[in-house]
Amino acid sequence: MLLTVDLGNTSTKLGLFDGDKQIAFLCADGVYDNYRSLILSFIYKANLREDAIDRAILSCVVPRVYDNIFDALASIVGERNIIDIIPQMNYGIKLAMPNPQDTGDDLIVMCAYAYNLYHREMLIVSMGTATVICHVTKNGEFKHCIIAPGFSKIAETLWKNAALLPEFELKHLDTYLADNTIDAMNVGIYQGYIGMLKSLIAGISREIGEDLYIIGCGGLGKKVAPYVGVFNEYDPDFVTKGLNYIYQRYFND
């Protein structure tokens, strides 16, 4: 059985797969001192023993904790059974930017998975700590990438840097008007973020000049995806499924 691990700046996504079948999924917020405990707890909650997991594939964009997560995986499946996502490998797409070595592992996974699903001109919009919009051409070139603030970070900036603005639960309001502080912040954060996304996607689409298939992904996207109105599909678990796809296609001999 395969364990997939995507370690991002604010969360760790874990998946268990038996071939194409997803057995379990977990999105755990924060950075951990003991990844072995996190992973074992995940495996046990799926009613499995650790010896049922014999392979792992890892995407990590946080260099300072890479050794911790790798060692945790090695203690479970062994070093030789861990696959690392690296930009230098061909996953069915071409990294066509000037500095492909700077491309994040998670972005490679998302774009490779999306292109191999649909083989068409597309945008993949990842809504996590940062908002990242990736353009993949119909010829399989990962050609452009836009990076903007993440939804939660916009909210966090307000209540961390303005003394009189409180932390609160974000809630979408179907209005551009507000008459109290909480509603004012909700309207500003939600409508501002949605407007930013729509504007960026519209601008990218105009410049590309192609009919684009637009995929929304990332766990934070569930808060805004229903209100954006431009996504052909939304999948919060896109990277985990992508890791399994890459393993099954390129490493499962």
VOPA-222895 format. One line per 10 residues: their letters; for each residue x, y, z of N, C-alpha, C. Coordinates in Angstrom, 1 decimal. Example, Ala and Ser with C-alpha at 12.3 -4.5 7.8 and 13.67 -1.06 7.14 Angstrom:
<rs>
as = 13.2 -5.7 7.8 12.3 -4.5 7.8 13.2 -3.3 7.8  12.8 -2.2 7.1 13.7 -1.1 7.1 12.9 0.0 7.9
</rs>
This chain:
<rs>
mlltvdlgnt = 0.8 -1.2 0.0 0.0 0.0 0.0 0.9 1.2 0.0  0.4 2.3 -0.7 1.2 3.5 -0.8 0.7 4.6 0.1  1.7 5.3 0.8 1.5 6.4 1.6 1.9 7.7 0.8  1.1 8.6 0.6 1.4 9.9 -0.1 1.5 11.0 0.9  2.6 11.8 0.8 2.8 12.9 1.8 3.1 14.2 1.0  2.3 15.2 1.3 2.5 16.5 0.7 2.7 17.5 1.9  3.9 17.9 2.1 4.2 18.8 3.3 4.4 20.2 2.8  3.4 21.1 3.1 3.4 22.5 2.7 3.7 23.4 3.9  3.6 24.7 3.7 3.9 25.7 4.7 3.0 25.7 5.9  1.8 25.4 5.7 0.8 25.4 6.8 0.1 24.1 7.1
stklglfdgd = 0.3 23.1 6.3 -0.4 21.8 6.5 0.4 20.7 5.9  0.1 19.5 6.4 0.6 18.2 5.9 -0.5 17.4 5.4  -0.5 17.0 4.2 -1.6 16.2 3.6 -1.1 14.7 3.5  -1.8 13.8 4.0 -1.5 12.4 4.0 -2.6 11.6 3.3  -2.2 10.7 2.4 -3.1 9.8 1.8 -2.6 8.4 1.8  -3.6 7.5 1.8 -3.3 6.0 1.7 -4.0 5.5 0.5  -3.3 4.8 -0.4 -3.9 4.3 -1.6 -3.5 2.8 -1.8  -4.5 2.1 -2.3 -4.3 0.7 -2.7 -4.6 0.7 -4.2  -3.5 0.9 -5.0 -3.7 1.1 -6.4 -4.3 2.5 -6.6  -5.4 2.5 -7.4 -6.1 3.8 -7.6 -7.2 4.1 -6.6
kqiaflcadg = -7.4 3.2 -5.7 -8.4 3.4 -4.6 -7.8 4.1 -3.4  -8.4 5.3 -3.1 -8.0 6.0 -1.9 -8.6 5.4 -0.7  -7.8 5.0 0.3 -8.3 4.4 1.5 -8.6 5.4 2.6  -7.7 6.5 2.7 -7.8 7.5 3.8 -7.1 8.7 3.3  -7.6 9.9 4.0 -7.0 11.2 3.7 -7.0 12.0 5.0  -5.9 12.8 5.2 -5.8 13.7 6.3 -5.1 14.9 5.9  -5.7 16.1 6.3 -5.0 17.3 6.2 -4.8 17.9 7.6  -3.5 17.9 8.1 -3.1 18.3 9.4 -2.4 19.6 9.4  -3.0 20.6 10.1 -2.4 21.9 10.1 -1.2 22.0 10.9  -0.3 22.9 10.5 0.9 23.1 11.4 2.1 22.3 11.0
vydnyrslil = 3.3 22.6 11.5 4.5 21.9 11.4 4.8 21.1 12.6  5.2 19.9 12.5 5.3 18.9 13.6 6.7 18.6 14.0  7.0 18.4 15.3 8.2 17.9 15.8 8.4 16.4 15.5  7.3 15.7 15.6 7.3 14.2 15.5 6.4 13.8 14.4  6.9 13.7 13.1 6.1 13.3 12.0 5.7 11.8 12.1  6.6 11.0 12.7 6.3 9.6 12.8 5.0 9.3 13.5  4.9 10.1 14.6 3.6 9.9 15.4 2.4 10.3 14.6  2.5 11.4 13.9 1.4 11.9 13.1 1.0 10.8 12.0  2.0 10.3 11.3 1.8 9.3 10.3 1.2 8.0 10.9  1.8 7.5 12.0 1.3 6.3 12.5 -0.1 6.4 13.0
sfiykanlre = -0.4 7.6 13.6 -1.8 7.8 14.1 -2.8 7.8 12.9  -2.3 8.4 11.8 -3.2 8.3 10.6 -3.4 6.9 10.1  -2.3 6.1 10.1 -2.4 4.7 9.6 -3.3 3.9 10.5  -3.2 4.1 11.8 -4.0 3.3 12.8 -5.5 3.7 12.7  -5.8 5.0 12.5 -7.1 5.4 12.3 -7.8 4.9 11.1  -7.0 4.5 10.1 -7.5 3.8 8.9 -7.6 2.3 9.1  -7.5 1.9 10.4 -7.6 0.5 10.7 -6.6 -0.4 10.0  -5.3 0.1 9.9 -4.2 -0.6 9.3 -3.1 -0.6 10.2  -2.2 -1.6 10.0 -0.9 -1.7 10.7 0.1 -1.0 9.9  1.2 -0.6 10.5 2.3 0.1 9.8 2.9 -0.8 8.8
daidrailsc = 3.0 -2.1 9.0 3.6 -3.0 8.1 2.8 -3.2 6.8  1.6 -2.7 6.8 0.8 -2.7 5.6 1.2 -1.7 4.6  2.0 -0.7 5.0 2.5 0.4 4.1 3.9 0.0 3.7  4.1 -0.2 2.4 5.4 -0.6 2.0 6.1 0.4 1.0  5.4 1.5 0.7 5.9 2.5 -0.2 5.5 3.9 0.2  6.2 4.9 -0.2 5.8 6.3 0.1 6.3 7.2 -1.0  5.6 8.2 -1.3 6.0 9.3 -2.2 5.8 10.6 -1.5  6.9 11.5 -1.6 6.9 12.7 -0.8 7.1 13.9 -1.7  6.3 14.9 -1.4 6.4 16.3 -1.9 6.6 17.2 -0.7  7.7 18.0 -0.7 8.0 18.8 0.4 8.5 20.2 0.0
vvprvydnif = 7.8 21.3 0.4 8.3 22.6 0.0 8.8 23.4 1.2  9.1 22.7 2.3 9.6 23.3 3.5 11.0 22.6 3.9  12.1 23.2 3.3 13.4 22.5 3.5 13.8 22.2 4.9  13.4 23.1 5.8 13.9 23.0 7.2 13.3 21.8 7.9  12.2 21.2 7.4 11.7 20.0 8.1 11.8 18.8 7.2  12.5 18.9 6.0 12.6 17.8 5.1 13.2 16.6 5.8  14.3 16.8 6.5 15.0 15.6 7.1 14.1 14.9 8.1  13.3 15.7 8.8 12.4 15.1 9.8 11.3 14.2 9.2  10.7 14.7 8.1 9.7 13.9 7.5 10.2 12.7 6.7  11.4 12.9 6.1 12.1 11.8 5.4 12.4 10.7 6.4
dalasivger = 13.0 11.1 7.5 13.4 10.1 8.5 12.2 9.3 9.1  11.1 10.1 9.3 9.8 9.4 9.8 9.3 8.4 8.7  9.4 8.7 7.5 8.9 7.8 6.4 9.9 6.6 6.4  11.2 6.9 6.4 12.2 5.8 6.3 12.0 4.8 7.5  11.6 5.3 8.6 11.4 4.4 9.8 10.2 3.4 9.6  9.3 3.8 8.7 8.1 3.0 8.4 8.2 2.1 7.2  8.8 2.7 6.1 8.8 1.9 4.8 10.2 1.6 4.3  11.3 2.3 5.0 12.6 2.1 4.6 13.0 3.1 3.5  14.3 3.6 3.6 14.7 4.7 2.7 14.6 4.3 1.2  14.8 3.1 0.9 14.8 2.7 -0.6 13.4 2.7 -1.1
niidiipqmn = 12.4 2.7 -0.3 11.0 2.7 -0.7 10.3 4.1 -0.7  11.1 5.1 -0.6 10.6 6.5 -0.7 10.9 7.1 -2.0  10.0 7.7 -2.7 10.2 8.5 -3.9 10.0 9.9 -3.6  11.0 10.7 -4.0 11.0 12.2 -3.8 10.6 12.8 -5.2  9.7 13.8 -5.1 9.3 14.6 -6.3 10.5 15.6 -6.5  11.1 15.6 -7.7 12.1 16.5 -8.0 11.9 17.1 -9.4  12.1 18.4 -9.6 11.8 19.1 -10.9 12.5 18.5 -12.1  13.7 17.8 -11.8 14.5 17.3 -13.0 13.9 16.1 -13.7  12.9 15.5 -13.0 12.3 14.3 -13.6 11.1 14.7 -14.5  10.8 13.8 -15.5 9.7 14.1 -16.4 8.5 13.3 -16.0
ygiklampnp = 7.5 14.1 -15.6 6.2 13.5 -15.1 5.1 13.7 -16.1  5.4 13.7 -17.4 4.4 13.9 -18.4 4.1 15.3 -18.8  4.9 16.3 -18.2 4.8 17.7 -18.6 6.2 18.2 -18.8  6.3 19.3 -19.5 7.6 20.0 -19.6 7.6 21.2 -18.8  8.6 21.4 -18.0 8.7 22.7 -17.2 9.4 23.7 -18.1  8.5 24.6 -18.7 8.9 25.5 -19.7 9.3 26.9 -19.2  9.4 27.1 -17.9 9.8 28.4 -17.4 11.3 28.5 -17.4  11.8 29.8 -17.3 13.3 30.0 -17.4 14.1 29.3 -16.3  13.5 29.1 -15.1 14.2 28.5 -14.0 13.4 27.4 -13.4  13.3 26.2 -14.1 12.5 25.1 -13.7 12.9 24.6 -12.3
qdtgddlivm = 14.1 24.8 -11.9 14.6 24.2 -10.6 13.9 25.0 -9.5  13.3 26.1 -9.7 12.6 26.9 -8.7 11.2 26.4 -8.5  10.7 25.5 -9.3 9.3 25.1 -9.3 9.0 24.2 -8.1  8.0 24.5 -7.3 7.6 23.8 -6.1 7.2 22.4 -6.5  7.6 21.4 -5.6 7.2 20.0 -5.8 5.6 19.9 -6.0  4.9 20.6 -5.1 3.4 20.4 -5.2 2.9 21.0 -6.5  3.5 22.0 -7.0 3.0 22.5 -8.3 3.2 21.6 -9.4  4.4 20.9 -9.4 4.7 19.9 -10.4 3.7 18.8 -10.4  3.4 18.3 -9.2 2.4 17.3 -9.0 1.0 17.7 -9.5  0.6 18.8 -9.1 -0.8 19.3 -9.6 -0.9 19.4 -11.1
cayaynlyhr = 0.1 20.0 -11.7 0.1 20.3 -13.1 0.2 19.0 -13.9  1.1 18.1 -13.5 1.3 16.8 -14.1 0.0 16.0 -14.1  -0.6 15.9 -12.9 -1.9 15.2 -12.7 -3.0 15.8 -13.6  -3.1 17.1 -13.5 -4.2 17.8 -14.3 -4.0 17.5 -15.8  -2.8 17.7 -16.3 -2.6 17.6 -17.7 -2.9 16.1 -18.2  -2.4 15.2 -17.4 -2.6 13.8 -17.8 -4.0 13.3 -17.6  -4.8 14.1 -16.9 -6.3 13.8 -16.8 -7.0 14.3 -18.1  -6.6 15.5 -18.6 -7.4 16.1 -19.5 -6.7 16.5 -20.9  -5.4 16.6 -20.9 -4.7 16.9 -22.1 -5.3 18.1 -22.8  -5.4 19.2 -22.1 -5.9 20.4 -22.8 -5.3 21.7 -22.1
emlivsmgta = -5.6 22.8 -22.7 -5.1 24.1 -22.1 -5.9 24.3 -20.8  -5.1 24.6 -19.7 -5.8 24.7 -18.4 -5.1 25.6 -17.5  -5.8 26.0 -16.4 -5.3 26.7 -15.3 -5.6 25.8 -14.1  -4.6 25.7 -13.2 -4.8 25.0 -11.9 -4.6 26.0 -10.8  -5.6 26.3 -10.0 -5.6 27.3 -9.0 -5.6 26.7 -7.7  -4.4 26.8 -7.0 -4.2 26.2 -5.7 -4.4 27.3 -4.6  -5.4 27.0 -3.7 -5.7 28.0 -2.7 -5.3 27.5 -1.4  -4.1 27.8 -1.0 -3.5 27.4 0.3 -2.9 28.6 1.0  -1.7 28.4 1.6 -1.0 29.5 2.3 -0.9 30.6 1.3  -0.4 30.3 0.1 -0.4 31.3 -1.0 -1.5 30.8 -2.0
tvichvtkng = -1.9 31.8 -2.8 -2.8 31.4 -4.0 -1.9 31.3 -5.2  -1.8 30.2 -5.8 -0.9 30.0 -7.0 -1.8 29.5 -8.2  -1.6 30.3 -9.3 -2.3 29.9 -10.5 -1.3 29.5 -11.5  -1.4 28.2 -12.0 -0.5 27.6 -12.9 -1.2 27.4 -14.3  -0.4 27.7 -15.3 -0.9 27.6 -16.7 -0.2 26.4 -17.3  -0.9 25.4 -17.8 -0.4 24.3 -18.6 -1.0 24.3 -20.0  -0.2 24.3 -21.0 -0.7 24.4 -22.4 -1.2 23.0 -22.8  -1.9 23.1 -23.9 -2.5 21.8 -24.5 -1.4 20.9 -25.0  -0.2 21.4 -25.1 1.0 20.6 -25.5 1.7 20.0 -24.3  1.2 20.3 -23.1 1.8 19.8 -21.9 3.0 20.6 -21.4
efkhciiapg = 3.0 21.9 -21.6 4.1 22.7 -21.1 3.5 23.5 -19.9  4.2 23.3 -18.8 3.9 24.2 -17.6 4.7 25.5 -17.8  3.9 26.5 -18.2 4.5 27.7 -18.9 4.5 28.9 -18.0  3.4 29.1 -17.2 3.3 30.3 -16.4 2.8 30.0 -15.0  3.2 30.9 -14.1 2.7 30.8 -12.7 2.6 32.1 -12.1  1.4 32.3 -11.4 1.1 33.6 -10.7 1.0 33.3 -9.2  1.6 34.1 -8.4 1.5 33.9 -6.9 0.9 35.1 -6.3  -0.1 34.9 -5.4 -0.8 35.9 -4.8 -1.1 35.5 -3.3  -1.5 36.5 -2.5 -1.7 36.1 -1.1 -2.8 35.0 -0.9  -2.7 34.2 0.1 -3.7 33.2 0.4 -4.9 33.8 1.1
fskiaetlwk = -6.0 33.1 1.1 -7.2 33.6 1.6 -7.1 33.8 3.2  -6.5 32.8 3.9 -6.4 32.9 5.3 -5.4 34.0 5.7  -4.4 34.1 4.9 -3.3 35.1 5.2 -3.8 36.5 5.1  -4.8 36.8 4.2 -5.4 38.1 4.1 -6.1 38.4 5.4  -6.9 37.5 5.9 -7.6 37.7 7.1 -6.7 37.8 8.3  -5.6 37.0 8.3 -4.7 37.1 9.4 -4.0 38.4 9.5  -3.7 39.0 8.3 -3.0 40.3 8.3 -3.8 41.3 9.0  -5.2 41.3 8.8 -6.0 42.3 9.4 -6.0 42.2 10.9  -6.3 41.1 11.4 -6.4 41.0 12.9 -5.1 41.0 13.7  -4.0 40.7 12.9 -2.7 40.7 13.6 -2.1 42.1 13.6
naallpefel = -2.5 42.9 12.6 -1.8 44.2 12.4 -2.7 45.4 12.7  -4.0 45.2 13.0 -4.9 46.3 13.4 -5.4 46.0 14.8  -5.0 46.9 15.7 -5.3 46.6 17.1 -6.7 46.5 17.5  -7.6 47.2 16.8 -9.0 47.2 17.1 -9.9 46.2 16.3  -9.2 45.4 15.4 -9.9 44.4 14.6 -9.7 43.1 15.2  -10.8 42.4 15.6 -10.7 41.1 16.3 -10.5 39.9 15.3  -10.0 38.8 15.9 -10.0 37.5 15.1 -11.4 36.9 15.2  -11.9 36.4 14.1 -13.3 35.9 14.1 -13.4 34.8 13.0  -14.5 34.1 13.0 -14.8 33.0 12.1 -15.2 33.6 10.7  -14.5 33.3 9.7 -14.8 33.8 8.4 -16.2 33.2 7.9
khldtyladn = -17.0 34.1 7.3 -18.3 33.7 6.8 -18.6 34.5 5.6  -19.0 33.9 4.5 -19.4 34.6 3.3 -20.7 35.2 3.4  -20.8 36.5 3.1 -22.0 37.3 3.1 -22.4 37.7 1.6  -23.6 37.5 1.2 -23.9 37.8 -0.2 -24.3 39.3 -0.3  -23.3 40.1 -0.1 -23.5 41.5 -0.1 -22.1 42.2 -0.2  -22.1 43.4 -0.7 -21.0 44.3 -0.7 -21.1 45.4 0.4  -22.1 45.3 1.2 -22.4 46.3 2.2 -22.3 45.7 3.6  -22.0 46.5 4.6 -21.9 46.0 5.9 -22.1 47.2 6.9  -22.6 46.9 8.1 -22.9 48.0 9.1 -22.3 47.7 10.4  -21.4 46.7 10.5 -20.7 46.4 11.8 -19.3 45.8 11.4
tidamnvgiy = -18.4 45.8 12.4 -17.0 45.5 12.2 -16.8 44.1 11.6  -17.5 43.1 12.2 -17.3 41.7 11.7 -17.8 41.5 10.3  -19.0 42.1 10.0 -19.5 42.0 8.6 -18.6 42.7 7.7  -18.1 43.9 8.1 -17.3 44.7 7.3 -16.0 43.9 6.9  -15.4 43.2 7.8 -14.2 42.4 7.5 -14.6 41.2 6.7  -15.7 40.5 6.9 -16.1 39.4 6.1 -16.3 39.8 4.7  -17.0 40.9 4.5 -17.3 41.4 3.1 -15.9 41.7 2.4  -15.1 42.5 3.1 -13.8 42.9 2.5 -12.9 41.7 2.2  -12.9 40.7 3.1 -12.0 39.6 2.9 -12.5 38.7 1.8  -13.8 38.3 1.9 -14.4 37.4 0.9 -14.5 38.0 -0.5
qgyigmlksl = -15.2 39.2 -0.5 -15.4 39.8 -1.8 -14.1 40.3 -2.4  -13.2 40.7 -1.6 -11.9 41.2 -2.1 -11.1 40.0 -2.7  -11.1 38.9 -2.0 -10.3 37.7 -2.4 -11.0 37.1 -3.7  -12.3 37.0 -3.7 -13.0 36.5 -4.9 -12.7 37.4 -6.1  -12.8 38.7 -5.8 -12.5 39.7 -6.9 -11.1 39.6 -7.5  -10.1 39.4 -6.5 -8.8 39.2 -7.0 -8.6 37.9 -7.9  -9.2 36.8 -7.4 -9.1 35.6 -8.2 -9.8 35.8 -9.6  -11.0 36.4 -9.6 -11.6 36.5 -10.9 -10.8 37.4 -11.8  -10.3 38.5 -11.3 -9.5 39.4 -12.1 -8.3 38.8 -12.7  -7.5 38.0 -11.8 -6.3 37.4 -12.3 -6.6 36.3 -13.4
iagisreige = -7.7 35.5 -13.1 -8.0 34.5 -14.1 -8.5 35.1 -15.4  -9.3 36.2 -15.3 -9.7 36.8 -16.5 -8.6 37.4 -17.3  -7.6 38.1 -16.6 -6.5 38.6 -17.3 -5.6 37.6 -17.9  -5.4 36.5 -17.2 -4.6 35.4 -17.8 -5.3 34.8 -19.0  -6.6 34.6 -18.9 -7.3 34.1 -20.0 -7.3 34.9 -21.3  -7.4 36.3 -21.1 -7.3 37.2 -22.2 -5.9 37.1 -22.9  -4.9 37.0 -22.1 -3.5 37.0 -22.7 -3.2 35.7 -23.4  -3.7 34.6 -22.8 -3.5 33.3 -23.5 -4.3 33.1 -24.7  -5.6 33.6 -24.7 -6.4 33.6 -25.8 -6.9 32.2 -26.2  -7.0 31.3 -25.2 -7.5 29.9 -25.5 -8.6 29.6 -24.6
dlyiigcggl = -9.5 28.6 -24.9 -10.5 28.1 -24.1 -9.9 27.3 -22.9  -10.0 27.8 -21.7 -9.2 27.2 -20.6 -10.1 26.3 -19.7  -9.6 25.2 -19.4 -10.3 24.4 -18.4 -9.7 24.8 -17.0  -10.5 25.1 -16.0 -10.0 25.7 -14.8 -10.3 24.8 -13.6  -9.3 24.4 -13.0 -9.4 23.5 -11.8 -9.0 24.3 -10.5  -9.9 24.3 -9.6 -9.6 24.8 -8.2 -9.2 23.7 -7.3  -8.2 23.9 -6.5 -7.8 22.9 -5.5 -7.2 23.6 -4.3  -6.8 22.8 -3.3 -6.3 23.3 -2.0 -7.4 23.3 -1.0  -7.0 23.0 0.2 -8.0 22.8 1.3 -8.7 24.1 1.6  -8.0 25.3 1.6 -8.7 26.5 1.9 -9.7 27.0 0.8
gkkvapyvgv = -9.5 26.4 -0.4 -10.4 26.7 -1.4 -11.9 26.4 -1.2  -12.2 25.4 -0.3 -13.5 25.1 0.0 -14.3 26.2 0.6  -13.6 27.2 1.2 -14.3 28.4 1.8 -14.8 29.3 0.7  -14.1 29.3 -0.5 -14.4 30.3 -1.5 -14.8 29.8 -2.8  -14.4 28.5 -3.1 -14.7 28.0 -4.5 -16.1 28.1 -4.9  -17.1 27.9 -4.0 -18.5 27.9 -4.5 -18.9 29.3 -4.9  -18.2 30.4 -4.5 -18.6 31.7 -4.8 -17.8 32.4 -5.9  -16.8 31.7 -6.4 -16.0 32.3 -7.5 -16.6 32.2 -8.8  -17.3 31.0 -9.2 -18.1 30.9 -10.4 -17.3 30.7 -11.7  -16.0 30.4 -11.6 -15.2 30.2 -12.8 -14.6 28.8 -12.9
fneydpdfvt = -14.7 28.0 -11.8 -14.0 26.7 -11.8 -14.9 25.7 -12.5  -14.2 24.9 -13.4 -14.9 23.7 -14.0 -15.0 22.6 -13.0  -14.1 22.6 -12.1 -14.2 21.6 -11.0 -13.3 22.1 -9.8  -13.6 21.6 -8.6 -12.8 21.9 -7.4 -12.6 20.6 -6.7  -11.3 20.4 -6.3 -10.9 19.1 -5.6 -9.9 19.5 -4.5  -10.3 19.5 -3.2 -9.4 19.9 -2.2 -8.2 18.9 -2.0  -8.4 17.7 -2.6 -7.4 16.7 -2.3 -6.6 16.4 -3.6  -6.3 17.4 -4.4 -5.8 17.2 -5.7 -4.3 16.8 -5.7  -3.5 17.3 -4.8 -2.1 17.0 -4.7 -1.9 15.5 -4.2  -2.7 15.1 -3.3 -2.6 13.7 -2.8 -2.9 12.7 -3.9
kglnyiyqry = -4.0 13.0 -4.6 -4.3 12.1 -5.7 -3.3 12.2 -6.8  -2.7 13.4 -7.0 -1.7 13.5 -8.0 -0.4 12.7 -7.7  0.0 12.7 -6.4 1.1 11.9 -6.0 0.9 10.4 -6.2  -0.3 10.0 -6.0 -0.6 8.6 -6.2 -0.5 8.3 -7.7  -1.1 9.2 -8.5 -1.0 9.1 -10.0 0.4 9.0 -10.5  1.3 9.9 -10.0 2.7 9.9 -10.5 3.4 8.6 -10.0  3.1 8.1 -8.8 3.7 6.9 -8.4 3.3 5.7 -9.3  2.0 5.6 -9.5 1.4 4.5 -10.2 1.9 4.5 -11.7  2.1 5.7 -12.3 2.5 5.7 -13.7 4.0 5.6 -13.9  4.8 6.2 -13.0 6.2 6.3 -13.3 7.1 5.4 -12.4
fnd = 6.6 4.9 -11.3 7.4 4.2 -10.4 6.9 2.8 -10.0  5.7 2.5 -10.3 5.1 1.2 -9.9 5.5 0.1 -10.9  6.7 -0.4 -10.7 7.1 -1.6 -11.6 6.9 -2.9 -10.8
</rs>
